[in-house]
Amino acid sequence: MERWLTHWLESRTRIRPTTRLHYTRDVERVLVPRLGHYRLSDLDGPLLRQVFAEIAVTPNAKGLPQSPSALNHLRTTLRAALNLAVRDELVASNPARHIEVGGYRRPHAQVWTDGRVEQWELTGERPPVAVWTARQLGGFLVGVADDSLYALWWLAALRGLRRGELCGLRWAAVDLDRGLLMVERNRTTAGYQVVEGEPKTAAGRRAVALDKHTVRVLREHRRRQLEQRDRRRAAGKTWVDSGYVFTGKTGTPINPNYATTRFRILTDRADLPPVRLHDLRHGAASLAHEAGADLKTLQDLLGHSSIVVTADTYTSVLPAAQRRCADATAALVLAAARHTRNRIKQKAAKNRPTPRDENHMLLPEQRPTPTRRRTSQRRQRPNRRARR
C-alpha cells in the first residue's frame, strides 16, 4: 500500500496544487502509517472499518479528537487511490466504499441571531459556518470604510467572490463603464506557496454584474491606488505596475493569507460575532436570496457547476425572509379558512326554511281570502287616479 499510494500521487499530474497538498498530507500523515504495511489485495471492508475506528479515537496534530470532516476527507483520498487500482484491474472492487463516517454532515451556514450571539458571549461556542445579518454586515462595512482593502470586503460580502478570485482579479477584467466584472483567474495558496491559475471549474469562469454603488466603490479604490503609486514614485520608491486590483504597498498582488489575517483583525476590532472571510460568500448568497434572487441567479453569481450545491450549502435563509415566508404561509391558510367558512354559511342559508306568514297557524276558515284583498286594492285604485 505504501508503494501504491506513492505511485497514485505521482500519477496525479493534472490536479490543482492545493488538492495535491491535501492528498499528500492524508497519505504521508495517516494512510501510510496505518495501511502502508498491508498488501493491496489484503484490503477489505472489515479491515478498513477497523482502521478508521482506530483513527477516529486518535488525537490530531492539535491534540483534539478527529473531526468527522477530517475523517470524511481521509476516506475520499483513500477511495480515489483505490479507484485507480480498480481501473488498473489490480483489485476487483473498491473496499473503501464500505467505510462509514459517523456524524459527518455538510456544514450549513447559520445566521448570527440574537440568541446565538448571547450563547457565543456566554460559552464561546460558534457555528462552523456563520453569517452576519444585514445589520451586522452594514456595521462592519461602515467601520472599515477607510481600510485599504475596503473594496475587497465589499465584493466578497455583496457579490460573493471567493478569496482566490479577489486576489487574482485584474483591472483588465473590470469594466466600470458597463458595470461588469469577469472572473478569469484564481490566486490561492498551497501551504506557503502562492499558486495562480484559471478557476477550478468552467462555471467558475463567469461574468459578475456590478450595481452603481459597487462601481463607485471600485472607482474610489482605483483612485487611491493611483495616488499611492504617484506618491511612491515621487519619493523615488519602487512601484510595480502589476495590473492587479488589490495590491500591497509596492503594487504587487497581495498574498491570499494576508487577506485572511487582515479580515480576522478587522472583525475583532468591530466587536462583532466571528465569521471567516469565506463566510462572507455564504452571507452574500443569503442576502441576495432574501432580496428576491432565485436559485439560478445565485448559481450564476457564485459560479457553481450545479444548482444543488447552491441550494444545499449557500442559501441559509435570513430571519427576515423566514418571517415573510411564515406570514405568507399563515395568510394563505387564513384566507382558505375564511373562504371555507363563507361557503358553509352560504350553504346553510340556502338550506334554511323560508319564514312563513304569521297567519299560517290559523284555521282555513279564519284566514282572509285573497279575493277580499284584491277587492280592497281595486277600490283604492280609482281613488288614487282621482287624486292624480
Backbone torsions as a table, in degrees:
resi	resn	phi	psi	omega
1	MET	NA	-35.9	178.5
2	GLU	-62.3	-44.5	179.5
3	ARG	-66.7	-37.9	-178.1
4	TRP	-68.3	-42.9	179.3
5	LEU	-64.1	-37.4	176.8
6	THR	-65.7	-42.8	177.4
7	HIS	-62.8	-41.0	-179.2
8	TRP	-63.0	-43.1	178.3
9	LEU	-62.8	-42.6	-179.3
10	GLU	-66.4	-28.6	-179.0
11	SER	-81.1	-12.3	-179.9
12	ARG	-84.6	78.9	-175.0
13	THR	-90.4	-14.8	-175.0
14	ARG	-107.5	6.3	179.8
15	ILE	-83.8	159.8	-178.9
16	ARG	-72.5	152.7	-179.3
17	PRO	-57.5	-38.0	179.4
18	THR	-66.0	-39.0	177.5
19	THR	-65.4	-41.4	178.1
20	ARG	-62.0	-39.9	179.2
21	LEU	-61.1	-45.3	-179.6
22	HIS	-65.8	-41.9	177.1
23	TYR	-61.2	-44.6	-177.6
24	THR	-63.1	-41.3	177.7
25	ARG	-61.0	-45.6	179.7
26	ASP	-61.8	-42.8	-176.6
27	VAL	-68.9	-50.1	-173.0
28	GLU	-74.6	-35.7	-174.5
29	ARG	-87.9	-28.4	-172.2
30	VAL	-126.5	-54.9	-169.6
31	LEU	-67.5	-44.8	178.8
32	VAL	-65.6	-47.7	177.5
33	PRO	-60.4	-32.7	-175.8
34	ARG	-90.8	-34.7	-173.3
35	LEU	-122.2	-3.2	-172.2
36	GLY	-62.3	-28.0	-177.0
37	HIS	-87.6	-5.6	178.5
38	TYR	-84.1	152.6	171.1
39	ARG	-78.5	146.9	-179.1
40	LEU	-57.6	-38.9	-177.5
41	SER	-74.0	-13.8	-179.1
42	ASP	-85.4	-10.1	-178.2
43	LEU	-71.7	135.4	173.8
44	ASP	-148.1	177.4	-176.5
45	GLY	-60.1	-51.9	-179.4
46	PRO	-59.1	-39.6	179.6
47	LEU	-63.8	-46.4	-178.0
48	LEU	-67.7	-36.1	177.0
49	ARG	-64.2	-38.8	177.9
50	GLN	-65.9	-43.3	179.7
51	VAL	-63.3	-43.1	-179.4
52	PHE	-68.9	-30.3	175.0
53	ALA	-66.2	-36.1	177.0
54	GLU	-69.9	-38.9	178.3
55	ILE	-63.9	-37.6	-176.0
56	ALA	-62.4	-30.2	-178.0
57	VAL	-96.6	4.1	178.6
58	THR	-93.0	130.3	179.2
59	PRO	-63.4	149.2	177.2
60	ASN	-83.2	-168.5	-176.5
61	ALA	-63.9	-24.3	179.9
62	LYS	-92.4	4.5	-178.8
63	GLY	80.2	10.3	-179.5
64	LEU	-102.2	159.1	176.7
65	PRO	-62.8	151.0	178.7
66	GLN	-63.5	131.1	-179.9
67	SER	-80.4	153.2	175.4
68	PRO	-57.9	-32.9	179.2
69	SER	-65.4	-42.8	178.9
70	ALA	-65.1	-40.7	178.4
71	LEU	-65.4	-37.6	178.2
72	ASN	-66.4	-39.4	177.5
73	HIS	-65.7	-37.2	177.4
74	LEU	-64.8	-41.3	177.1
75	ARG	-64.1	-40.3	178.6
76	THR	-61.1	-41.8	179.3
77	THR	-63.8	-46.3	-179.2
78	LEU	-64.7	-40.8	178.9
79	ARG	-63.5	-39.8	178.9
80	ALA	-63.9	-40.5	179.4
81	ALA	-66.7	-39.6	-178.9
82	LEU	-77.8	-23.1	174.9
83	ASN	-62.4	-36.0	176.9
84	LEU	-66.2	-36.8	177.2
85	ALA	-65.2	-34.6	176.3
86	VAL	-67.3	-44.4	180.0
87	ARG	-64.2	-33.8	177.3
88	ASP	-83.2	4.2	176.7
89	GLU	61.3	33.3	174.2
90	LEU	-85.9	-28.7	174.2
91	VAL	-133.3	153.8	-176.0
92	ALA	-76.4	-35.8	-178.5
93	SER	-146.5	168.3	-178.1
94	ASN	-92.9	108.8	-179.1
95	PRO	-70.6	-15.7	-179.1
96	ALA	-69.4	-16.4	179.7
97	ARG	-70.5	-12.2	178.5
98	HIS	-88.4	-3.4	-179.1
99	ILE	-79.2	132.9	176.3
100	GLU	-118.0	132.3	178.3
101	VAL	-106.6	110.7	-178.2
102	GLY	-75.6	141.6	175.3
103	GLY	82.5	0.6	-178.1
104	TYR	-83.6	130.7	173.9
105	ARG	-140.6	141.6	175.4
106	ARG	-64.2	125.8	-176.3
107	PRO	-65.2	137.2	176.4
108	HIS	-113.3	143.3	-177.4
109	ALA	-67.1	135.2	176.7
110	GLN	-114.1	135.0	-177.4
111	VAL	-81.9	140.6	179.0
112	TRP	-76.6	78.3	174.2
113	THR	-74.9	170.7	-179.1
114	ASP	-60.1	-38.4	179.9
115	GLY	-65.0	-42.4	179.2
116	ARG	-68.4	-36.6	178.1
117	VAL	-62.9	-43.0	178.9
118	GLU	-62.9	-42.4	179.1
119	GLN	-64.6	-39.6	178.9
120	TRP	-64.9	-39.7	179.8
121	GLU	-67.3	-31.0	-178.7
122	LEU	-83.8	-42.6	-171.6
123	THR	-112.5	-16.7	-175.7
124	GLY	81.1	-0.3	-179.9
125	GLU	-75.6	140.1	179.2
126	ARG	-141.5	149.9	177.8
127	PRO	-65.3	151.8	177.0
128	PRO	-59.6	-38.2	177.2
129	VAL	-127.7	119.9	-175.4
130	ALA	-133.3	146.9	178.8
131	VAL	-129.8	152.3	177.3
132	TRP	-81.7	155.9	168.5
133	THR	-75.5	171.0	179.0
134	ALA	-61.1	-38.3	179.3
135	ARG	-66.1	-44.0	179.2
136	GLN	-64.7	-42.4	178.8
137	LEU	-64.2	-41.5	178.0
138	GLY	-60.7	-40.4	177.3
139	GLY	-64.2	-38.1	178.0
140	PHE	-65.2	-46.3	-177.0
141	LEU	-65.2	-35.4	176.3
142	VAL	-65.2	-38.8	-177.9
143	GLY	-71.9	-22.5	-177.6
144	VAL	-110.6	21.0	-176.1
145	ALA	-61.2	-27.6	-179.0
146	ASP	-93.9	1.5	-179.5
147	ASP	-72.3	145.8	-177.7
148	SER	-65.6	-21.3	179.5
149	LEU	-107.0	25.9	-179.2
150	TYR	-57.2	-41.6	-179.5
151	ALA	-63.8	-32.0	177.4
152	LEU	-66.5	-46.4	178.4
153	TRP	-62.2	-38.6	-179.2
154	TRP	-63.8	-47.0	-179.4
155	LEU	-65.4	-38.3	179.0
156	ALA	-66.3	-39.2	-174.1
157	ALA	-80.5	-31.0	-175.1
158	LEU	-109.1	-27.0	-179.3
159	ARG	-110.2	-5.0	171.6
160	GLY	69.7	27.1	178.4
161	LEU	-74.5	145.0	176.4
162	ARG	-72.5	163.1	179.0
163	ARG	-60.3	-45.5	-179.7
164	GLY	-64.7	-34.4	178.1
165	GLU	-69.7	-35.7	178.5
166	LEU	-71.0	-43.9	-179.0
167	CYS	-70.1	-24.3	178.3
168	GLY	-95.8	4.0	-177.1
169	LEU	-72.8	135.6	178.6
170	ARG	-119.6	155.4	-179.0
171	TRP	-64.7	-26.9	178.6
172	ALA	-64.3	-21.3	-179.6
173	ALA	-96.6	7.3	-178.1
174	VAL	-117.4	123.5	176.9
175	ASP	-114.6	95.0	-176.3
176	LEU	-72.6	-27.5	179.3
177	ASP	-68.0	-37.7	178.9
178	ARG	-92.8	-7.9	-178.7
179	GLY	67.0	51.8	-174.8
180	LEU	-141.2	143.1	179.7
181	LEU	-133.1	130.7	179.7
182	MET	-104.9	125.2	174.9
183	VAL	-89.1	110.0	-175.1
184	GLU	-125.5	-21.0	-176.0
185	ARG	-130.5	157.3	178.2
186	ASN	-135.0	120.2	-177.2
187	ARG	-117.5	111.1	-175.4
188	THR	-137.1	-170.1	-177.6
189	THR	-126.0	145.5	170.4
190	ALA	-121.3	94.6	-170.6
191	GLY	72.3	-122.1	177.3
192	TYR	-99.2	3.0	-178.0
193	GLN	-97.3	131.7	176.8
194	VAL	-86.1	129.4	-177.5
195	VAL	-124.7	133.3	178.5
196	GLU	-128.3	139.4	179.5
197	GLY	-168.2	-165.3	178.9
198	GLU	-75.7	163.6	176.4
199	PRO	-56.7	155.8	-173.7
200	LYS	-62.5	-37.8	-178.9
201	THR	-126.6	165.8	177.8
202	ALA	-63.8	-34.1	178.9
203	ALA	-67.9	-24.4	178.6
204	GLY	-68.3	-23.4	176.3
205	ARG	-84.8	105.8	-167.7
206	ARG	-151.0	168.3	173.9
207	ALA	-103.2	136.9	-179.5
208	VAL	-120.0	122.6	179.4
209	ALA	-75.5	143.8	-179.1
210	LEU	-116.9	131.0	176.0
211	ASP	-77.0	171.6	-175.2
212	LYS	-63.3	-38.3	-179.4
213	HIS	-69.1	-39.4	177.3
214	THR	-63.2	-37.2	176.4
215	VAL	-62.1	-41.4	178.5
216	ARG	-64.9	-39.1	177.8
217	VAL	-61.1	-42.9	-179.6
218	LEU	-70.9	-36.6	176.5
219	ARG	-63.4	-42.3	178.2
220	GLU	-64.8	-38.7	177.4
221	HIS	-64.2	-40.6	178.5
222	ARG	-65.2	-39.5	179.1
223	ARG	-62.2	-44.4	178.7
224	ARG	-63.7	-39.5	-179.4
225	GLN	-63.6	-43.2	179.1
226	LEU	-67.3	-37.3	176.2
227	GLU	-63.3	-40.6	177.6
228	GLN	-64.0	-39.6	177.6
229	ARG	-62.0	-45.8	-178.1
230	ASP	-65.2	-38.7	179.1
231	ARG	-63.8	-42.6	-178.9
232	ARG	-68.1	-41.1	179.2
233	ARG	-66.9	-38.8	178.4
234	ALA	-64.4	-30.9	179.3
235	ALA	-88.1	3.9	179.7
236	GLY	75.5	20.2	-179.5
237	LYS	-97.1	163.8	-175.7
238	THR	-76.1	138.3	171.9
239	TRP	-141.6	128.6	-178.4
240	VAL	-104.5	121.6	175.8
241	ASP	-81.1	79.7	-175.8
242	SER	-80.2	-22.2	-178.8
243	GLY	84.9	1.0	-179.8
244	TYR	-82.6	151.7	179.6
245	VAL	-73.0	-41.9	-176.4
246	PHE	-113.2	113.5	-173.8
247	THR	-129.8	166.5	175.5
248	GLY	-87.5	-161.9	-176.1
249	LYS	-66.0	-28.1	-176.5
250	THR	-99.7	4.7	179.2
251	GLY	92.3	-5.0	177.9
252	THR	-80.3	153.5	-178.7
253	PRO	-63.9	147.1	-178.1
254	ILE	-74.9	154.4	173.7
255	ASN	-76.1	131.3	179.8
256	PRO	-55.5	-33.9	178.2
257	ASN	-65.5	-30.8	176.7
258	TYR	-64.8	-39.7	178.4
259	ALA	-61.4	-40.8	179.1
260	THR	-64.9	-45.5	-179.7
261	THR	-64.7	-43.8	179.9
262	ARG	-62.2	-40.6	180.0
263	PHE	-64.6	-39.8	178.7
264	ARG	-63.3	-39.7	178.7
265	ILE	-64.0	-42.4	-177.9
266	LEU	-68.4	-38.1	178.7
267	THR	-67.5	-35.6	176.5
268	ASP	-65.0	-39.3	179.2
269	ARG	-68.6	-31.6	-175.4
270	ALA	-75.5	-8.1	-179.5
271	ASP	56.3	47.9	178.1
272	LEU	-118.1	158.0	174.9
273	PRO	-60.2	146.0	-170.4
274	PRO	-73.0	139.9	169.2
275	VAL	-137.9	155.0	175.4
276	ARG	-85.7	165.1	177.3
277	LEU	-61.3	-40.2	179.2
278	HIS	-67.7	-23.4	178.6
279	ASP	-66.4	-23.7	175.1
280	LEU	-60.5	-31.8	177.3
281	ARG	-66.6	-42.9	174.6
282	HIS	-60.3	-43.1	-179.8
283	GLY	-65.3	-36.4	178.5
284	ALA	-62.1	-41.0	178.0
285	ALA	-65.1	-42.1	-179.3
286	SER	-65.9	-42.5	-180.0
287	LEU	-66.5	-40.6	178.0
288	ALA	-65.2	-37.5	177.7
289	HIS	-65.8	-40.8	177.5
290	GLU	-64.9	-32.9	-179.7
291	ALA	-76.7	-5.9	175.6
292	GLY	116.0	1.1	-179.5
293	ALA	-71.4	136.5	177.0
294	ASP	-83.2	173.9	-174.5
295	LEU	-65.8	-34.7	-179.9
296	LYS	-65.6	-41.3	176.9
297	THR	-62.8	-41.9	177.9
298	LEU	-64.7	-39.2	178.5
299	GLN	-60.3	-44.5	178.9
300	ASP	-67.2	-38.3	-179.3
301	LEU	-64.3	-43.5	-174.5
302	LEU	-87.8	-13.1	178.3
303	GLY	75.9	39.7	178.3
304	HIS	-90.5	141.7	177.0
305	SER	-77.4	-19.6	-178.8
306	SER	-132.8	137.1	178.3
307	ILE	-71.2	-19.6	178.2
308	VAL	-64.2	-39.9	177.9
309	VAL	-62.0	-41.2	179.7
310	THR	-61.8	-46.7	-176.2
311	ALA	-72.1	-32.6	-170.9
312	ASP	-88.3	-23.9	-170.6
313	THR	-117.9	-43.0	-164.1
314	TYR	-103.6	-5.8	-175.3
315	THR	-110.7	62.1	170.0
316	SER	-70.0	124.1	-173.3
317	VAL	-79.9	131.7	-178.5
318	LEU	-78.2	159.9	-175.0
319	PRO	-54.9	-40.2	-178.7
320	ALA	-61.7	-41.9	178.3
321	ALA	-66.3	-37.5	177.4
322	GLN	-63.4	-41.4	179.4
323	ARG	-64.9	-41.7	178.1
324	ARG	-62.1	-41.6	178.6
325	CYS	-64.4	-42.1	179.3
326	ALA	-64.7	-42.9	178.9
327	ASP	-63.7	-42.5	179.9
328	ALA	-64.8	-39.5	178.9
329	THR	-65.3	-45.4	179.0
330	ALA	-63.1	-41.2	179.0
331	ALA	-62.7	-37.8	179.0
332	LEU	-64.8	-44.3	-179.3
333	VAL	-67.8	-42.1	-179.9
334	LEU	-65.4	-38.0	177.7
335	ALA	-64.2	-41.0	177.6
336	ALA	-65.0	-38.2	178.9
337	ALA	-65.8	-41.6	178.2
338	ARG	-64.2	-40.9	178.9
339	HIS	-62.3	-43.2	179.1
340	THR	-65.0	-40.8	-179.7
341	ARG	-64.6	-40.4	179.0
342	ASN	-66.1	-38.5	178.4
343	ARG	-64.8	-38.2	178.9
344	ILE	-64.8	-41.1	-179.9
345	LYS	-65.3	-41.8	179.5
346	GLN	-64.2	-41.8	179.3
347	LYS	-65.7	-38.9	178.8
348	ALA	-66.1	-36.6	179.1
349	ALA	-66.0	-36.7	179.2
350	LYS	-67.8	-36.3	-177.3
351	ASN	-83.5	-9.0	-178.5
352	ARG	-74.7	133.3	-179.7
353	PRO	-63.9	144.4	-179.1
354	THR	-72.6	145.0	-179.8
355	PRO	-66.7	135.7	-178.7
356	ARG	-91.3	166.7	178.0
357	ASP	-68.3	150.8	-175.9
358	GLU	-68.4	-12.9	179.9
359	ASN	-92.5	7.5	-174.3
360	HIS	-70.3	-16.1	178.7
361	MET	-85.0	-9.4	180.0
362	LEU	-77.1	157.7	174.7
363	LEU	-69.9	159.0	-178.3
364	PRO	-58.0	-41.5	-177.6
365	GLU	-71.7	-15.4	-179.8
366	GLN	-90.2	-14.2	-176.4
367	ARG	-81.0	143.4	177.1
368	PRO	-68.5	138.9	-178.8
369	THR	-80.5	148.2	179.7
370	PRO	-61.9	-28.5	-177.1
371	THR	-65.7	-39.3	178.5
372	ARG	-61.2	-40.4	-178.6
373	ARG	-65.6	-41.7	-179.7
374	ARG	-66.2	-39.3	-179.2
375	THR	-61.9	-43.5	179.6
376	SER	-63.7	-35.6	178.7
377	GLN	-68.0	-36.5	-178.9
378	ARG	-68.2	-35.4	180.0
379	ARG	-67.0	-30.2	-177.4
380	GLN	-78.5	-27.0	-174.2
381	ARG	-62.4	-47.8	179.7
382	PRO	-60.6	-34.7	-179.5
383	ASN	-63.9	-41.0	179.4
384	ARG	-65.2	-38.0	178.9
385	ARG	-67.3	-37.7	-179.1
386	ALA	-64.1	-41.4	-180.0
387	ARG	-64.8	-35.4	178.7
388	ARG	-65.4	NA	NA
